[in-house]
């Protein structure tokens, strides 16, 4: 199922005005020409509407740590993941470092 376009600035202002006037979500949806679900989500959090929420688990290795790991490997390719962990000061397991490489 395709996603609809986001609400325009004009539509957002219109929704807020109609809501202040006391119209129901269904009446606002009919007036603006959008679904009542879109109106509901917008009225729940007008500032947060249209922002993407992060999904999934956060990464253990930050971009800065990733650079340090790669630099340590470039300097000496014969190091184990435990040695790389000690050199870079990583707060993750050697297995995580191995997966990253």
N, CA, C and O atoms as CSV, one atom per row, in Angstrom:
chain,resi,resn,atom,element,x,y,z
A,1,UNK,N,N,0.831,-1.169,0.000
A,1,UNK,CA,C,0.000,0.000,0.000
A,1,UNK,C,C,0.886,1.246,0.000
A,1,UNK,O,O,1.801,1.351,0.817
A,2,UNK,N,N,0.632,2.162,-0.879
A,2,UNK,CA,C,1.461,3.357,-1.021
A,2,UNK,C,C,1.162,4.362,0.086
A,2,UNK,O,O,0.040,4.449,0.586
A,3,UNK,N,N,2.177,5.106,0.450
A,3,UNK,CA,C,1.992,6.145,1.453
A,3,UNK,C,C,1.480,7.408,0.787
A,3,UNK,O,O,1.829,7.717,-0.352
A,4,UNK,N,N,0.648,8.128,1.516
A,4,UNK,CA,C,0.147,9.411,1.015
A,4,UNK,C,C,1.198,10.482,1.269
A,4,UNK,O,O,2.112,10.286,2.069
A,5,UNK,N,N,1.068,11.595,0.597
A,5,UNK,CA,C,1.989,12.708,0.801
A,5,UNK,C,C,1.761,13.310,2.179
A,5,UNK,O,O,0.665,13.232,2.734
A,6,UNK,N,N,2.811,13.910,2.721
A,6,UNK,CA,C,2.708,14.549,4.024
A,6,UNK,C,C,1.820,15.787,3.917
A,6,UNK,O,O,1.607,16.336,2.835
A,7,UNK,N,N,1.320,16.200,5.054
A,7,UNK,CA,C,0.484,17.395,5.098
A,7,UNK,C,C,1.310,18.629,4.733
A,7,UNK,O,O,2.451,18.780,5.171
A,8,UNK,N,N,0.727,19.485,3.944
A,8,UNK,CA,C,1.404,20.733,3.603
A,8,UNK,C,C,1.281,21.709,4.774
A,8,UNK,O,O,0.503,21.481,5.701
A,9,UNK,N,N,2.038,22.773,4.727
A,9,UNK,CA,C,1.988,23.787,5.779
A,9,UNK,C,C,0.593,24.402,5.847
A,9,UNK,O,O,0.075,24.676,6.930
A,10,UNK,N,N,-0.006,24.613,4.679
A,10,UNK,CA,C,-1.361,25.173,4.636
A,10,UNK,C,C,-2.354,24.224,5.303
A,10,UNK,O,O,-3.202,24.653,6.086
A,11,UNK,N,N,-2.244,22.928,4.987
A,11,UNK,CA,C,-3.165,21.948,5.575
A,11,UNK,C,C,-2.973,21.856,7.088
A,11,UNK,O,O,-3.942,21.724,7.835
A,12,UNK,N,N,-1.735,21.925,7.528
A,12,UNK,CA,C,-1.470,21.867,8.971
A,12,UNK,C,C,-2.120,23.046,9.688
A,12,UNK,O,O,-2.762,22.876,10.725
A,13,UNK,N,N,-1.951,24.231,9.133
A,13,UNK,CA,C,-2.569,25.417,9.723
A,13,UNK,C,C,-4.076,25.327,9.729
A,13,UNK,O,O,-4.728,25.721,10.696
A,14,UNK,N,N,-4.627,24.811,8.654
A,14,UNK,CA,C,-6.091,24.648,8.542
A,14,UNK,C,C,-6.594,23.660,9.593
A,14,UNK,O,O,-7.630,23.893,10.217
A,15,UNK,N,N,-5.874,22.570,9.790
A,15,UNK,CA,C,-6.272,21.571,10.780
A,15,UNK,C,C,-6.258,22.170,12.181
A,15,UNK,O,O,-7.182,21.946,12.963
A,16,UNK,N,N,-5.225,22.922,12.499
A,16,UNK,CA,C,-5.125,23.541,13.826
A,16,UNK,C,C,-6.275,24.517,14.044
A,16,UNK,O,O,-6.880,24.536,15.116
A,17,UNK,N,N,-6.577,25.323,13.037
A,17,UNK,CA,C,-7.679,26.289,13.151
A,17,UNK,C,C,-9.025,25.591,13.347
A,17,UNK,O,O,-9.814,25.985,14.205
A,18,UNK,N,N,-9.280,24.565,12.557
A,18,UNK,CA,C,-10.544,23.844,12.673
A,18,UNK,C,C,-10.646,23.134,14.020
A,18,UNK,O,O,-11.732,23.036,14.592
A,19,UNK,N,N,-9.522,22.641,14.524
A,19,UNK,CA,C,-9.516,21.992,15.833
A,19,UNK,C,C,-9.817,23.007,16.939
A,19,UNK,O,O,-10.539,22.698,17.887
A,20,UNK,N,N,-9.266,24.215,16.817
A,20,UNK,CA,C,-9.533,25.280,17.804
A,20,UNK,C,C,-11.001,25.676,17.790
A,20,UNK,O,O,-11.554,26.077,18.814
A,21,UNK,N,N,-11.635,25.560,16.614
A,21,UNK,CA,C,-13.055,25.898,16.494
A,21,UNK,C,C,-13.943,24.820,17.106
A,21,UNK,O,O,-15.143,25.032,17.279
A,22,UNK,N,N,-13.366,23.667,17.434
A,22,UNK,CA,C,-14.126,22.618,18.106
A,22,UNK,C,C,-14.675,21.545,17.187
A,22,UNK,O,O,-15.507,20.745,17.615
A,23,UNK,N,N,-14.236,21.503,15.941
A,23,UNK,CA,C,-14.709,20.471,15.032
A,23,UNK,C,C,-14.111,19.119,15.402
A,23,UNK,O,O,-13.009,19.044,15.945
A,24,UNK,N,N,-14.842,18.061,15.105
A,24,UNK,CA,C,-14.356,16.712,15.382
A,24,UNK,C,C,-13.298,16.335,14.341
A,24,UNK,O,O,-13.148,16.996,13.314
A,25,UNK,N,N,-12.579,15.268,14.632
A,25,UNK,CA,C,-11.544,14.805,13.702
A,25,UNK,C,C,-12.161,14.386,12.376
A,25,UNK,O,O,-11.590,14.625,11.312
A,26,UNK,N,N,-13.321,13.767,12.447
A,26,UNK,CA,C,-13.998,13.325,11.229
A,26,UNK,C,C,-14.422,14.527,10.373
A,26,UNK,O,O,-14.310,14.498,9.147
A,27,UNK,N,N,-14.911,15.582,11.037
A,27,UNK,CA,C,-15.328,16.785,10.311
A,27,UNK,C,C,-14.117,17.495,9.710
A,27,UNK,O,O,-14.177,18.002,8.590
A,28,UNK,N,N,-13.018,17.527,10.464
A,28,UNK,CA,C,-11.785,18.148,9.962
A,28,UNK,C,C,-11.277,17.369,8.755
A,28,UNK,O,O,-10.864,17.964,7.760
A,29,UNK,N,N,-11.305,16.037,8.839
A,29,UNK,CA,C,-10.839,15.188,7.740
A,29,UNK,C,C,-11.662,15.439,6.482
A,29,UNK,O,O,-11.109,15.500,5.384
A,30,UNK,N,N,-12.970,15.585,6.630
A,30,UNK,CA,C,-13.830,15.856,5.473
A,30,UNK,C,C,-13.543,17.235,4.893
A,30,UNK,O,O,-13.557,17.422,3.677
A,31,UNK,N,N,-13.288,18.188,5.763
A,31,UNK,CA,C,-13.021,19.565,5.317
A,31,UNK,C,C,-11.683,19.680,4.578
A,31,UNK,O,O,-11.587,20.348,3.549
A,32,UNK,N,N,-10.651,19.015,5.119
A,32,UNK,CA,C,-9.315,19.113,4.541
A,32,UNK,C,C,-9.139,18.145,3.368
A,32,UNK,O,O,-8.343,18.393,2.463
A,33,UNK,N,N,-9.885,17.047,3.395
A,33,UNK,CA,C,-9.756,16.058,2.321
A,33,UNK,C,C,-8.694,15.014,2.607
A,33,UNK,O,O,-8.101,14.459,1.682
A,34,UNK,N,N,-8.454,14.747,3.860
A,34,UNK,CA,C,-7.492,13.730,4.286
A,34,UNK,C,C,-8.196,12.754,5.201
A,34,UNK,O,O,-9.316,13.010,5.644
A,35,UNK,N,N,-7.547,11.634,5.487
A,35,UNK,CA,C,-8.170,10.634,6.348
A,35,UNK,C,C,-8.172,11.107,7.801
A,35,UNK,O,O,-7.360,11.940,8.204
A,36,UNK,N,N,-9.103,10.555,8.570
A,36,UNK,CA,C,-9.183,10.962,9.975
A,36,UNK,C,C,-7.975,10.459,10.764
A,36,UNK,O,O,-7.630,11.026,11.800
A,37,UNK,N,N,-7.327,9.389,10.274
A,37,UNK,CA,C,-6.127,8.875,10.932
A,37,UNK,C,C,-4.985,9.879,10.822
A,37,UNK,O,O,-4.253,10.089,11.790
A,38,UNK,N,N,-4.826,10.492,9.672
A,38,UNK,CA,C,-3.783,11.502,9.484
A,38,UNK,C,C,-4.037,12.685,10.412
A,38,UNK,O,O,-3.113,13.223,11.023
A,39,UNK,N,N,-5.297,13.077,10.507
A,39,UNK,CA,C,-5.663,14.196,11.382
A,39,UNK,C,C,-5.343,13.835,12.835
A,39,UNK,O,O,-4.807,14.662,13.574
A,40,UNK,N,N,-5.664,12.617,13.242
A,40,UNK,CA,C,-5.402,12.158,14.596
A,40,UNK,C,C,-3.910,12.197,14.909
A,40,UNK,O,O,-3.502,12.723,15.945
A,41,UNK,N,N,-3.102,11.642,14.019
A,41,UNK,CA,C,-1.654,11.614,14.251
A,41,UNK,C,C,-1.069,13.026,14.292
A,41,UNK,O,O,-0.177,13.305,15.094
A,42,UNK,N,N,-1.558,13.901,13.447
A,42,UNK,CA,C,-1.047,15.266,13.451
A,42,UNK,C,C,-1.430,15.982,14.746
A,42,UNK,O,O,-0.596,16.659,15.347
A,43,UNK,N,N,-2.687,15.839,15.179
A,43,UNK,CA,C,-3.139,16.541,16.380
A,43,UNK,C,C,-2.494,15.983,17.650
A,43,UNK,O,O,-2.358,16.709,18.635
A,44,UNK,N,N,-2.099,14.721,17.646
A,44,UNK,CA,C,-1.416,14.132,18.805
A,44,UNK,C,C,-0.081,14.812,19.057
A,44,UNK,O,O,0.267,15.105,20.201
A,45,UNK,N,N,0.673,15.065,17.980
A,45,UNK,CA,C,2.006,15.656,18.114
A,45,UNK,C,C,2.310,16.521,16.891
A,45,UNK,O,O,2.982,16.063,15.967
A,46,UNK,N,N,1.825,17.762,16.870
A,46,UNK,CA,C,2.043,18.616,15.691
A,46,UNK,C,C,3.518,18.897,15.389
A,46,UNK,O,O,3.900,18.971,14.221
A,47,UNK,N,N,4.359,19.056,16.432
A,47,UNK,CA,C,5.769,19.338,16.189
A,47,UNK,C,C,6.497,18.099,15.682
A,47,UNK,O,O,7.421,18.215,14.877
A,48,UNK,N,N,6.100,16.930,16.136
A,48,UNK,CA,C,6.771,15.699,15.754
A,48,UNK,C,C,6.229,15.061,14.490
A,48,UNK,O,O,6.741,14.032,14.049
A,49,UNK,N,N,5.189,15.663,13.892
A,49,UNK,CA,C,4.589,15.064,12.697
A,49,UNK,C,C,5.585,15.091,11.538
A,49,UNK,O,O,6.193,16.121,11.246
A,50,UNK,N,N,5.736,13.964,10.900
A,50,UNK,CA,C,6.601,13.884,9.729
A,50,UNK,C,C,8.049,13.573,10.032
A,50,UNK,O,O,8.853,13.434,9.111
A,51,UNK,N,N,8.403,13.460,11.307
A,51,UNK,CA,C,9.778,13.111,11.634
A,51,UNK,C,C,9.878,11.598,11.728
A,51,UNK,O,O,8.971,10.931,12.225
A,52,UNK,N,N,10.976,11.074,11.251
A,52,UNK,CA,C,11.165,9.633,11.238
A,52,UNK,C,C,11.690,9.170,12.593
A,52,UNK,O,O,12.612,9.761,13.155
A,53,UNK,N,N,11.094,8.121,13.096
A,53,UNK,CA,C,11.555,7.555,14.352
A,53,UNK,C,C,12.640,6.527,14.061
A,53,UNK,O,O,12.580,5.813,13.060
A,54,UNK,N,N,13.631,6.459,14.944
A,54,UNK,CA,C,14.694,5.493,14.718
A,54,UNK,C,C,14.149,4.085,14.954
A,54,UNK,O,O,13.330,3.862,15.846
A,55,UNK,N,N,14.606,3.171,14.163
A,55,UNK,CA,C,14.161,1.798,14.316
A,55,UNK,C,C,15.362,0.902,14.550
A,55,UNK,O,O,16.465,1.183,14.081
A,56,UNK,N,N,15.140,-0.152,15.261
A,56,UNK,CA,C,16.197,-1.108,15.495
A,56,UNK,C,C,17.057,-0.762,16.698
A,56,UNK,O,O,16.886,0.260,17.363
A,57,UNK,N,N,17.961,-1.647,16.931
A,57,UNK,CA,C,18.853,-1.503,18.070
A,57,UNK,C,C,19.971,-0.521,17.732
A,57,UNK,O,O,20.478,-0.533,16.610
A,58,UNK,N,N,20.364,0.331,18.683
A,58,UNK,CA,C,21.463,1.254,18.418
A,58,UNK,C,C,22.787,0.505,18.249
A,58,UNK,O,O,22.981,-0.562,18.832
A,59,UNK,N,N,23.678,1.060,17.464
A,59,UNK,CA,C,24.962,0.425,17.193
A,59,UNK,C,C,25.871,0.536,18.411
A,59,UNK,O,O,25.872,1.548,19.113
A,60,UNK,N,N,26.649,-0.528,18.650
A,60,UNK,CA,C,27.606,-0.533,19.748
A,60,UNK,C,C,28.857,0.259,19.387
A,60,UNK,O,O,29.508,0.846,20.251
A,61,UNK,N,N,29.180,0.264,18.096
A,61,UNK,CA,C,30.403,0.922,17.642
A,61,UNK,C,C,30.041,2.262,17.012
A,61,UNK,O,O,29.335,2.313,16.006
A,62,UNK,N,N,30.524,3.332,17.604
A,62,UNK,CA,C,30.272,4.667,17.082
A,62,UNK,C,C,31.156,4.917,15.863
A,62,UNK,O,O,32.128,4.191,15.653
A,63,UNK,N,N,30.843,5.920,15.063
A,63,UNK,CA,C,31.704,6.232,13.916
A,63,UNK,C,C,33.140,6.553,14.310
A,63,UNK,O,O,34.072,6.189,13.593
A,64,UNK,N,N,33.330,7.228,15.435
A,64,UNK,CA,C,34.696,7.550,15.889
A,64,UNK,C,C,35.449,6.278,16.269
A,64,UNK,O,O,36.621,6.125,15.925
A,65,UNK,N,N,34.787,5.368,16.974
A,65,UNK,CA,C,35.417,4.105,17.340
A,65,UNK,C,C,35.706,3.267,16.098
A,65,UNK,O,O,36.724,2.578,16.032
A,66,UNK,N,N,34.829,3.324,15.134
A,66,UNK,CA,C,35.046,2.603,13.876
A,66,UNK,C,C,36.320,3.086,13.189
A,66,UNK,O,O,37.096,2.281,12.674
A,67,UNK,N,N,36.534,4.391,13.183
A,67,UNK,CA,C,37.751,4.954,12.588
A,67,UNK,C,C,38.986,4.503,13.352
A,67,UNK,O,O,40.001,4.165,12.742
A,68,UNK,N,N,38.915,4.493,14.688
A,68,UNK,CA,C,40.054,4.056,15.493
A,68,UNK,C,C,40.380,2.589,15.240
A,68,UNK,O,O,41.552,2.218,15.171
A,69,UNK,N,N,39.364,1.760,15.102
A,69,UNK,CA,C,39.580,0.331,14.833
A,69,UNK,C,C,40.259,0.149,13.484
A,69,UNK,O,O,41.233,-0.595,13.368
A,70,UNK,N,N,39.742,0.832,12.464
A,70,UNK,CA,C,40.340,0.703,11.131
A,70,UNK,C,C,41.767,1.202,11.107
A,70,UNK,O,O,42.614,0.617,10.432
A,71,UNK,N,N,42.053,2.283,11.837
A,71,UNK,CA,C,43.411,2.809,11.874
A,71,UNK,C,C,44.346,1.816,12.571
A,71,UNK,O,O,45.480,1.622,12.134
A,72,UNK,N,N,43.877,1.191,13.648
A,72,UNK,CA,C,44.698,0.208,14.365
A,72,UNK,C,C,44.994,-1.002,13.480
A,72,UNK,O,O,46.093,-1.554,13.536
A,73,UNK,N,N,44.031,-1.414,12.673
A,73,UNK,CA,C,44.237,-2.560,11.781
A,73,UNK,C,C,45.204,-2.195,10.664
A,73,UNK,O,O,46.026,-3.022,10.268
A,74,UNK,N,N,45.121,-0.973,10.149
A,74,UNK,CA,C,46.031,-0.535,9.083
A,74,UNK,C,C,47.473,-0.498,9.565
A,74,UNK,O,O,48.390,-0.836,8.817
A,75,UNK,N,N,47.674,-0.086,10.814
A,75,UNK,CA,C,49.030,0.025,11.337
A,75,UNK,C,C,49.677,-1.344,11.533
A,75,UNK,O,O,50.864,-1.520,11.257
A,76,UNK,N,N,48.895,-2.311,12.009
A,76,UNK,CA,C,49.447,-3.662,12.227
A,76,UNK,C,C,48.336,-4.672,11.966
A,76,UNK,O,O,47.422,-4.816,12.777
A,77,UNK,N,N,48.413,-5.370,10.839
A,77,UNK,CA,C,47.349,-6.288,10.447
A,77,UNK,C,C,47.391,-7.606,11.213
A,77,UNK,O,O,46.449,-8.392,11.110
A,78,UNK,N,N,48.422,-7.870,11.958
A,78,UNK,CA,C,48.559,-9.141,12.654
A,78,UNK,C,C,47.977,-9.146,14.059
A,78,UNK,O,O,48.242,-10.076,14.820
A,79,UNK,N,N,47.194,-8.140,14.427
A,79,UNK,CA,C,46.653,-8.055,15.780
A,79,UNK,C,C,45.352,-8.843,15.904
A,79,UNK,O,O,44.584,-8.962,14.950
A,80,UNK,N,N,45.130,-9.370,17.089
A,80,UNK,CA,C,43.865,-10.057,17.358
A,80,UNK,C,C,42.798,-9.019,17.714
A,80,UNK,O,O,43.103,-7.851,17.956
A,81,UNK,N,N,41.571,-9.460,17.739
A,81,UNK,CA,C,40.491,-8.523,18.071
A,81,UNK,C,C,40.588,-8.065,19.525
A,81,UNK,O,O,40.181,-6.950,19.849
A,82,UNK,N,N,41.119,-8.912,20.399
A,82,UNK,CA,C,41.314,-8.509,21.806
A,82,UNK,C,C,42.371,-7.419,21.910
A,82,UNK,O,O,42.228,-6.481,22.693
A,83,UNK,N,N,43.432,-7.545,21.117
A,83,UNK,CA,C,44.471,-6.519,21.122
A,83,UNK,C,C,43.938,-5.202,20.558
A,83,UNK,O,O,44.250,-4.128,21.071
A,84,UNK,N,N,43.133,-5.296,19.503
A,84,UNK,CA,C,42.539,-4.085,18.921
A,84,UNK,C,C,41.627,-3.414,19.936
A,84,UNK,O,O,41.593,-2.188,20.036
A,85,UNK,N,N,40.886,-4.223,20.688
A,85,UNK,CA,C,40.008,-3.690,21.730
A,85,UNK,C,C,40.822,-2.931,22.774
A,85,UNK,O,O,40.431,-1.842,23.195
A,86,UNK,N,N,41.939,-3.496,23.189
A,86,UNK,CA,C,42.781,-2.859,24.197
A,86,UNK,C,C,43.396,-1.559,23.671
A,86,UNK,O,O,43.466,-0.566,24.395
A,87,UNK,N,N,43.837,-1.570,22.416
A,87,UNK,CA,C,44.472,-0.385,21.830
A,87,UNK,C,C,43.472,0.759,21.676
A,87,UNK,O,O,43.780,1.910,21.986
A,88,UNK,N,N,42.279,0.436,21.198
A,88,UNK,CA,C,41.295,1.490,20.893
A,88,UNK,C,C,40.470,1.903,22.099
A,88,UNK,O,O,39.818,2.947,22.082
A,89,UNK,N,N,40.495,1.085,23.149
A,89,UNK,CA,C,39.692,1.411,24.329
A,89,UNK,C,C,38.207,1.187,24.098
A,89,UNK,O,O,37.373,1.867,24.696
A,90,UNK,N,N,37.877,0.241,23.238
A,90,UNK,CA,C,36.482,-0.038,22.900
A,90,UNK,C,C,35.757,-0.641,24.095
A,90,UNK,O,O,36.336,-1.421,24.851
A,91,UNK,N,N,34.488,-0.277,24.262
A,91,UNK,CA,C,33.691,-0.824,25.357
A,91,UNK,C,C,32.739,-1.903,24.848
A,91,UNK,O,O,31.617,-2.034,25.337
A,92,UNK,N,N,33.196,-2.670,23.866
A,92,UNK,CA,C,32.410,-3.768,23.319
A,92,UNK,C,C,33.269,-5.026,23.318
A,92,UNK,O,O,34.463,-4.968,23.614
A,93,UNK,N,N,32.671,-6.147,22.989
A,93,UNK,CA,C,33.416,-7.408,23.023
A,93,UNK,C,C,34.303,-7.557,21.799
A,93,UNK,O,O,34.067,-6.908,20.780
A,94,UNK,N,N,35.326,-8.408,21.886
A,94,UNK,CA,C,36.184,-8.673,20.714
A,94,UNK,C,C,35.381,-9.245,19.530
A,94,UNK,O,O,35.728,-9.019,18.370
A,95,UNK,N,N,34.323,-9.976,19.833
A,95,UNK,CA,C,33.492,-10.529,18.763
A,95,UNK,C,C,32.815,-9.402,17.976
A,95,UNK,O,O,32.693,-9.476,16.753
A,96,UNK,N,N,32.382,-8.368,18.683
A,96,UNK,CA,C,31.766,-7.215,18.003
A,96,UNK,C,C,32.778,-6.548,17.098
A,96,UNK,O,O,32.433,-6.141,15.988
A,97,UNK,N,N,34.000,-6.428,17.535
A,97,UNK,CA,C,35.063,-5.833,16.720
A,97,UNK,C,C,35.308,-6.703,15.482
A,97,UNK,O,O,35.455,-6.186,14.374
A,98,UNK,N,N,35.351,-8.031,15.677
A,98,UNK,CA,C,35.548,-8.935,14.546
A,98,UNK,C,C,34.408,-8.814,13.545
A,98,UNK,O,O,34.648,-8.801,12.338
A,99,UNK,N,N,33.180,-8.726,14.024
A,99,UNK,CA,C,32.028,-8.563,13.117
A,99,UNK,C,C,32.125,-7.265,12.326
A,99,UNK,O,O,31.794,-7.204,11.141
A,100,UNK,N,N,32.587,-6.237,13.017
A,100,UNK,CA,C,32.709,-4.922,12.370
A,100,UNK,C,C,33.717,-4.937,11.228
A,100,UNK,O,O,33.525,-4.291,10.198
A,101,UNK,N,N,34.801,-5.694,11.437
A,101,UNK,CA,C,35.834,-5.766,10.415
A,101,UNK,C,C,35.362,-6.667,9.299
A,101,UNK,O,O,36.085,-6.872,8.324
